[in-house]
Amino acid sequence: MPEEKATRAASRYDAVIATLVGFCALCVSAYTAWVQRQQVRAAVWPILEYQTSNAPDIHFTVANKGVGPAIIKNVIIRVDDQPMKNWAEVLEKLLGPGKHPGLKVT
């Protein structure tokens, strides 16, 4: 009989250890899935790049250089910390009043 009790005790220890190892594996798996999800999210972020040019004419360009979509809902253009209503007003503030030949406002 003592041998049977020792076998049962060893069996219980084996079951507890196997359960603990299984739980640890589950935790590691869940953490790995979370890290991979964060990496996938970071891989599809939009990256907006702003450029200006004044040769041969004035250009303002915003381009999405990232992998994901860039959804731009609002843009505020400020000149001397004052918000402008449209591009014509921006050009008037920057270049002075009057018509500006060769400049296209789109």
Protein Blocks (a to p, Z undefined) as FASTA:
>chain_A
ZZmmmmmmmmmmmmmmmmmmmmmmmmmmmmmmmmmmmmmmmmmcccddddddfbfbdcdd
dddfbfbdcddfbdcddeehiacfblklmmmmmnogcddehiacZZ
